[in-house]
Amino acid sequence: MFTISVKRKNPGAVQKLARALTGPRQVKVGFPAGAADGDVINRAVWNEFGTRGGASGGGWGGPIPERPFMRNAMRDNLSKYRNAMKSSAAPILLGKSTLRQTLSKLGILAQSDIQGEITALTSPANSPVTVERKGSSKPLIDTGEMRASVTWKVDE
């Protein structure tokens, strides 16, 4: 979640306006509850944080190295998200846009960034066993189901 502050000569007036705004306050991006299959969510978690293998998860039982595609996408695009929120503040306060519209645009932007990171990530490489099993050396992409499952949801 990102917080934006506005500095004005009369900060109380802006804070009063901000408190008067109604609508959603956050957007969740990635694999929100109820929006993705449990198996897809497991694969995403295993790849994002890595596994020790065996009983700890990890598909074929071997360890999966950490491939932080979501954290990379958020970190690499943080200034873009802040700028998008800053440029949306005035239209929201002037009634030309809503919080829902702004958060929806931000969700679409972040969804695209995460999907792009899944496509672009090449390291750490797949193990030879994985390459042979799936027929590809591309980490994070087998059927494309995980990438296609990345979505966003505006929460009230």
C-alpha positions in Angstrom: 0.0 0.0 0.0 1.3 3.5 -0.8 0.6 6.7 1.1 0.8 10.1 -0.5 1.0 13.3 1.4 0.2 16.8 0.2 1.9 19.8 1.6 -0.1 23.0 1.6 -0.2 26.3 3.5 -3.4 25.1 5.0 -2.8 21.4 5.5 -6.0 21.0 7.6 -8.2 21.9 4.7 -6.6 19.2 2.5 -6.8 16.6 5.2 -10.5 17.5 5.8 -11.1 17.0 2.1 -9.3 13.7 2.1 -11.2 12.4 5.1 -14.5 13.3 3.3 -13.6 11.1 0.3 -15.6 7.9 0.2 -14.8 4.8 -1.7 -12.1 2.1 -1.7 -8.8 2.7 -0.1 -6.5 0.0 -1.6 -5.9 -2.2 -4.6 -4.5 -5.7 -4.3 -2.4 -6.9 -7.2 -1.0 -10.4 -7.8 -3.2 -13.4 -6.8 -6.0 -12.0 -4.6 -8.0 -14.4 -2.6 -10.7 -16.0 -4.7 -9.3 -14.7 -8.0 -6.8 -17.5 -8.7 -6.7 -21.3 -8.5 -5.0 -22.6 -5.3 -2.4 -24.6 -7.3 -1.5 -21.4 -9.2 -1.1 -19.5 -5.9 1.1 -22.3 -4.5 3.4 -22.1 -7.6 3.5 -18.3 -7.3 4.5 -18.5 -3.6 7.0 -21.3 -4.2 8.7 -19.2 -6.9 8.5 -15.9 -5.2 10.1 -17.1 -1.9 11.7 -20.3 -2.9 11.5 -23.7 -1.1 13.7 -26.1 0.6 12.2 -29.0 -1.4 10.9 -32.2 -0.2 7.9 -31.9 2.2 8.2 -28.1 2.1 6.6 -28.0 -1.3 8.2 -27.2 -4.6 6.5 -29.1 -7.3 8.7 -32.1 -8.0 10.1 -32.3 -4.5 13.4 -30.5 -5.2 14.2 -27.1 -3.9 13.0 -24.1 -5.9 15.3 -21.1 -5.8 13.8 -17.7 -4.8 12.6 -15.8 -8.0 11.0 -12.7 -6.5 9.0 -11.6 -9.6 6.3 -9.7 -7.6 8.8 -7.9 -5.3 11.0 -7.1 -8.3 8.1 -5.6 -10.2 6.9 -3.5 -7.2 10.4 -2.3 -6.3 11.4 -1.5 -9.9 8.2 0.5 -10.6 7.6 2.2 -7.2 8.3 5.7 -8.5 6.0 5.1 -11.4 3.2 4.1 -9.0 3.9 7.1 -6.7 3.8 9.5 -9.7 0.5 8.0 -10.9 -1.0 8.5 -7.5 0.3 12.1 -7.2 -1.1 13.0 -10.6 -4.4 11.5 -9.6 -4.7 13.5 -6.4 -6.0 16.8 -7.9 -8.6 15.2 -10.2 -9.9 13.1 -7.2 -10.1 16.2 -4.9 -11.8 18.2 -7.7 -14.4 15.5 -8.3 -13.2 14.7 -11.8 -12.1 11.2 -10.9 -12.9 8.7 -8.2 -10.8 6.6 -5.9 -12.1 3.5 -7.6 -11.1 4.7 -11.1 -7.6 5.7 -9.9 -7.0 2.4 -8.0 -8.3 0.4 -11.0 -5.8 2.2 -13.3 -3.1 1.5 -10.7 -4.1 -2.2 -10.5 -3.9 -2.5 -14.3 -0.5 -0.9 -14.4 0.9 -3.1 -11.6 -0.7 -6.3 -13.1 1.1 -5.5 -16.4 4.4 -4.9 -14.6 4.2 -8.2 -12.7 3.3 -10.1 -15.9 6.3 -8.4 -17.6 8.6 -9.5 -14.8 7.4 -13.1 -15.1 8.2 -12.9 -18.8 11.6 -11.2 -18.4 13.0 -13.1 -15.4 15.8 -15.4 -16.5 17.7 -16.0 -13.2 18.2 -18.2 -11.4 18.0 -20.7 -14.3 15.9 -23.8 -14.2 17.7 -27.0 -13.1 18.5 -29.5 -15.8 15.8 -31.8 -14.4 13.2 -29.1 -14.7 14.4 -28.2 -18.2 14.0 -31.8 -19.3 10.7 -32.3 -17.6 9.0 -29.2 -19.0 11.0 -28.9 -22.2 12.0 -25.3 -21.6 14.7 -23.4 -19.8 12.4 -20.4 -19.1 11.9 -19.9 -15.4 8.4 -19.1 -14.2 6.8 -20.1 -17.5 5.5 -23.5 -18.3 2.0 -23.3 -19.6 1.6 -19.5 -19.0 -1.2 -20.2 -16.5 0.5 -18.3 -13.6 1.3 -15.2 -15.7 -2.3 -15.2 -17.1 -3.6 -15.5 -13.5 -2.0 -12.3 -12.2 -4.9 -9.9 -11.6 -6.0 -7.0 -9.4 -8.9 -6.2 -7.1 -10.0 -3.0 -5.6 -10.9 -3.5 -1.9 -13.5 -1.4 -0.1 
